[in-house]
């Protein structure tokens, strides 16, 4: 094969390899950009979820405190009522009310 043909073939091969390398580098950059954008979107979503959860924690903590304060006041009112007007010794709930009390007790214990 003449030297001129060899040099032409070598130039053609180098051109093809150079084009492939440039395209490959651009493709790799595109893949990296896509992955980076996906990771940034996931991080932004995570940040929004954390902020939403923190807001919910604040609301729930305030409600817990309200319930604890209400629990104390209910206990105080109940204790005062028992002292001021105690039930007679012969006072017993009828069968319907007793069943309602038992059902409420069972539901309360099941919820724990």
ZAVOLUM-446038 format. One record per residue (C-alpha): residue in three letters; x, y, z; chain; residue number from 1. Coordinates in steps of 0.1 Angstrom, whole numbers. Last residue first. Example, Ala and Ser with C-alpha at 12.3 -4.5 7.8 and 13.67 -1.06 7.14 Angstrom:
+------+-------+-------+-------+-------+-----+
| rest |  east | north |    up | kette |  nr |
+------+-------+-------+-------+-------+-----+
|  SER |   137 |   -11 |    71 |     A |   2 |
|  ALA |   123 |   -45 |    78 |     A |   1 |
+------+-------+-------+-------+-------+-----+
END
This chain:
+------+-------+-------+-------+-------+-----+
| rest |  east | north |    up | kette |  nr |
+------+-------+-------+-------+-------+-----+
|  UNK |  -531 |    25 |   743 |     A | 112 |
|  UNK |  -562 |    27 |   720 |     A | 111 |
|  UNK |  -574 |    -7 |   732 |     A | 110 |
|  UNK |  -575 |     5 |   768 |     A | 109 |
|  UNK |  -596 |    35 |   759 |     A | 108 |
|  UNK |  -619 |    14 |   737 |     A | 107 |
|  UNK |  -624 |   -11 |   766 |     A | 106 |
|  UNK |  -631 |    17 |   791 |     A | 105 |
|  UNK |  -656 |    33 |   767 |     A | 104 |
|  UNK |  -674 |     0 |   762 |     A | 103 |
|  UNK |  -674 |    -6 |   800 |     A | 102 |
|  UNK |  -689 |    29 |   807 |     A | 101 |
|  UNK |  -716 |    24 |   780 |     A | 100 |
|  UNK |  -725 |   -10 |   794 |     A |  99 |
|  UNK |  -728 |     5 |   829 |     A |  98 |
|  UNK |  -750 |    33 |   814 |     A |  97 |
|  UNK |  -773 |     7 |   799 |     A |  96 |
|  UNK |  -774 |   -15 |   830 |     A |  95 |
|  UNK |  -782 |    13 |   854 |     A |  94 |
|  UNK |  -754 |    32 |   872 |     A |  93 |
|  UNK |  -753 |    28 |   910 |     A |  92 |
|  UNK |  -760 |    54 |   937 |     A |  91 |
|  UNK |  -765 |    37 |   971 |     A |  90 |
|  UNK |  -735 |    55 |   987 |     A |  89 |
|  UNK |  -748 |    90 |   977 |     A |  88 |
|  UNK |  -725 |   108 |   952 |     A |  87 |
|  UNK |  -703 |   135 |   967 |     A |  86 |
|  UNK |  -712 |   172 |   961 |     A |  85 |
|  UNK |  -685 |   196 |   970 |     A |  84 |
|  UNK |  -656 |   171 |   973 |     A |  83 |
|  UNK |  -665 |   152 |   941 |     A |  82 |
|  UNK |  -670 |   185 |   923 |     A |  81 |
|  UNK |  -636 |   199 |   934 |     A |  80 |
|  UNK |  -618 |   167 |   923 |     A |  79 |
|  UNK |  -636 |   168 |   889 |     A |  78 |
|  UNK |  -628 |   205 |   884 |     A |  77 |
|  UNK |  -591 |   199 |   894 |     A |  76 |
|  UNK |  -588 |   169 |   871 |     A |  75 |
|  UNK |  -604 |   187 |   842 |     A |  74 |
|  UNK |  -580 |   217 |   848 |     A |  73 |
|  UNK |  -550 |   193 |   848 |     A |  72 |
|  UNK |  -561 |   176 |   816 |     A |  71 |
|  UNK |  -567 |   209 |   799 |     A |  70 |
|  UNK |  -531 |   219 |   806 |     A |  69 |
|  UNK |  -518 |   186 |   792 |     A |  68 |
|  UNK |  -541 |   190 |   762 |     A |  67 |
|  UNK |  -528 |   225 |   755 |     A |  66 |
|  UNK |  -492 |   213 |   758 |     A |  65 |
|  UNK |  -498 |   185 |   734 |     A |  64 |
|  UNK |  -515 |   209 |   710 |     A |  63 |
|  UNK |  -484 |   232 |   711 |     A |  62 |
|  UNK |  -461 |   203 |   705 |     A |  61 |
|  UNK |  -483 |   192 |   676 |     A |  60 |
|  UNK |  -481 |   226 |   659 |     A |  59 |
|  UNK |  -443 |   228 |   664 |     A |  58 |
|  UNK |  -438 |   193 |   651 |     A |  57 |
|  UNK |  -459 |   201 |   620 |     A |  56 |
|  UNK |  -437 |   230 |   612 |     A |  55 |
|  UNK |  -406 |   209 |   615 |     A |  54 |
|  UNK |  -422 |   183 |   592 |     A |  53 |
|  UNK |  -429 |   209 |   566 |     A |  52 |
|  UNK |  -394 |   223 |   568 |     A |  51 |
|  UNK |  -379 |   188 |   565 |     A |  50 |
|  UNK |  -401 |   180 |   535 |     A |  49 |
|  UNK |  -391 |   213 |   518 |     A |  48 |
|  UNK |  -354 |   205 |   524 |     A |  47 |
|  UNK |  -358 |   169 |   510 |     A |  46 |
|  UNK |  -375 |   183 |   479 |     A |  45 |
|  UNK |  -346 |   207 |   474 |     A |  44 |
|  UNK |  -321 |   179 |   478 |     A |  43 |
|  UNK |  -340 |   157 |   454 |     A |  42 |
|  UNK |  -341 |   185 |   428 |     A |  41 |
|  UNK |  -303 |   191 |   433 |     A |  40 |
|  UNK |  -297 |   153 |   428 |     A |  39 |
|  UNK |  -317 |   153 |   396 |     A |  38 |
|  UNK |  -299 |   183 |   383 |     A |  37 |
|  UNK |  -265 |   167 |   391 |     A |  36 |
|  UNK |  -276 |   135 |   373 |     A |  35 |
|  UNK |  -287 |   154 |   342 |     A |  34 |
|  UNK |  -255 |   175 |   342 |     A |  33 |
|  UNK |  -233 |   143 |   345 |     A |  32 |
|  UNK |  -252 |   127 |   316 |     A |  31 |
|  UNK |  -248 |   158 |   295 |     A |  30 |
|  UNK |  -211 |   159 |   303 |     A |  29 |
|  UNK |  -207 |   123 |   294 |     A |  28 |
|  UNK |  -224 |   129 |   260 |     A |  27 |
|  UNK |  -202 |   159 |   253 |     A |  26 |
|  UNK |  -171 |   139 |   261 |     A |  25 |
|  UNK |  -183 |   110 |   240 |     A |  24 |
|  UNK |  -191 |   133 |   211 |     A |  23 |
|  UNK |  -156 |   148 |   213 |     A |  22 |
|  UNK |  -140 |   114 |   215 |     A |  21 |
|  UNK |  -161 |   100 |   186 |     A |  20 |
|  UNK |  -151 |   130 |   165 |     A |  19 |
|  UNK |  -115 |   125 |   174 |     A |  18 |
|  UNK |  -117 |    87 |   167 |     A |  17 |
|  UNK |  -133 |    94 |   133 |     A |  16 |
|  UNK |  -108 |   121 |   124 |     A |  15 |
|  UNK |   -79 |    99 |   135 |     A |  14 |
|  UNK |   -91 |    70 |   114 |     A |  13 |
|  UNK |   -95 |    93 |    83 |     A |  12 |
|  UNK |   -60 |   107 |    89 |     A |  11 |
|  UNK |   -45 |    72 |    92 |     A |  10 |
|  UNK |   -63 |    61 |    60 |     A |   9 |
|  UNK |   -50 |    92 |    42 |     A |   8 |
|  UNK |   -15 |    85 |    55 |     A |   7 |
|  UNK |   -17 |    49 |    45 |     A |   6 |
|  UNK |   -29 |    59 |    10 |     A |   5 |
|  UNK |    -1 |    83 |     6 |     A |   4 |
|  UNK |    25 |    58 |    18 |     A |   3 |
|  UNK |    15 |    33 |   -10 |     A |   2 |
|  UNK |     0 |     0 |     0 |     A |   1 |
+------+-------+-------+-------+-------+-----+
END
